[in-house]
Structures are given as structure tokens and as C-alpha cells.
Amino acid sequence: MTIDNIRLRNEFINTEVITRSSGKKLGVVKEVLVDVDQREIVALGLRDNFLSLTGMPQYLYLNSIVQTGDVVLVENDDVFELVEVDLYSPLVNSEVVTETGEPLGRVRDFQFDLATGKVSSIIIASLGLPQIPDQLISTYELSIDEVVSSGPNRLIVFEGAEERLNQLSVGLLERLGIGRPSWERMEEDLYYPPTTRPENQLGSGIPVRPPVQVRQPEPVLEERWNEDDWQDTRPAPPPRREVAPLRYPEPEYEDDYEVDNWGEASSRSSAPEPDYDYEDGVAGDVWDDDEAPAPYSPPRVNIPETRREKMPEYYEE
């Protein structure tokens, strides 16, 4: 591999393709297709002019190129072929990450051997737009051998590949001390500043509450079944305590009270009946039923009689 055959993708973009036999212009190179698995250039995509952005491009294989310089020369206009675009990738603007998921940037350009089409390295930057000049953003070169696998718009490289990057240009923000690579920013996020010694730290102003002691529950011991001693091994209940009945003191006058009650009854039965003085002509006991009372005869009431003619219930017609 000679240095003269190493070319960049940007050197082919917007380059005219002309036939060497007749000098006919076939179009302008707008796309370069790469087989990532084989790591080689497959075909070039051509459009009619510089401003053409619509329509399907026409493709020609890399082995159809005869000579390159200010223009790309081919033998004749029969170089166009049908290419399965879905099997290949433009590789530009593809994300580059390590096996641990650390982002390194996006593919901005790549180098390849014009004779064999083998890709030798990729150029990555924070933005995968080749239109941005190298003086504005920092660019880095990474060998294609660092690529482990690929996916849709993504390249996965070995862990620690950021240490093997070769910086090609220094961007404006990095020269001003503002911008830094993404992997360096991630390392800064993981940095923890040293803390002050406990004796020099200031209090928060919040009163410290004493720690609440949580009582741990006592472990429960499970009884194990023993086939030899199958009797109930539970402890016998404590003996029942007998409580003596309460005794109330007997009254001293209980016997005297009974004697007095019987004595009062006997004294009443033997005592003579007292004589009562009856007033208002009442003689004897009012409640005595021996004599029947005289029948009551109410006085006659004179009620004047009035004659009232009987009215007929209906009239005859």
C-alpha cells in the first residue's frame, strides 16, 4: 500500500465522472458505499449535477475507475450497475461507541486505498457533518481494526479505544478552553471533590434528634417433634389460687331485733282496743259492715213537657 493510493472520502465528493473514450460527463459523485463487514469500498453514487438532491442516484463499482485526479475517469458510459444499497452503509454520521457504551463521537470521514478499496481508518468528531471546517471542531483518527461490530448507523469499538485516538485538529472551542471531548467530560462527572474534615464541618442548624431505639422481636423457638418422646411436653399450667370468701361482720343487734319483732306482735294482739270519739253523729266504726245502709231515694225533678208535631217524612203529590 503506497501513500499515493490513500484517499479520503471527501476527495471524491462533488468530483465529476467523465468517460475517457468520448469525454462525456456522466455525473457528480455524491455518495460512497462501504461494506463494513469486509471493510472496503464497494461503489460510488452519482447524480446529474452539484445541486441535484432528488431522484435515484446511479452507481458504479470502484473497479470501474481508470484514473483519478481533478476528475474521475472511466472507460465508457456502460459502467453503471445495479447495486443493492440496503446491504451497504455510507458510514458517514454513524455513531461510534465503545463496548461499555461510552460515546466517542460520529464518523466525519474515512480513509481507504484506491487500488484495493480497503478502509484503513475513520475520522471522528463531535458532529458527523463533513461540511464543517476542521478549524472549528476537533477531529480524531481511529484505526478500522478497533471496530468490533456494526449496526444501523453505529460502530462499536474496543473498550479503551479513546486512549488510542490520534488527534488531527484542535477545534475553536478547545483552543479557548471551553470544549472538551465527550469521554473527558464523563470522567469529570465521575470526580467527587474531597470533603471537609468532620471536626471542621459546620452544623446544618437542625437540632439533632436522639436515635430511636427499635426493639428487636425475640426469636420464636419452634418445637421439634420427637418420635421417642411423643407426649405433650408443654409446661403444666400454674396451680389455681383459691380465694377465700369475704365475710361481713354480723350485727350485734340481730337477736334482739328478732325478739323485739315477735314481742311487738304479741303485745299488739293482747292490748285493748282504744275508744274513739266519733263526731258528726257517726256512731261506731265507719268501716263496720254489720248494719246495711238505708236505700237512697233521689228527689223528684220537675221538667216541663213540650208538644212537638210530628213532621211527615215525605209529601204526596
Helices and strands as residue ranges (DSSP letters): G 3-5, E 6-8, H 9-12, E 16-19, E 25-35, E 40-47, E 58-61, G 62-64, E 65-68, E 72-74, E 80-81, G 85-87, E 95-98, E 103-113, E 119-125, E 139-143, G 144-146, E 147-151, E 154-157, G 161-164, E 166-169, H 172-175, H 182-189, G 198-200, H 254-270
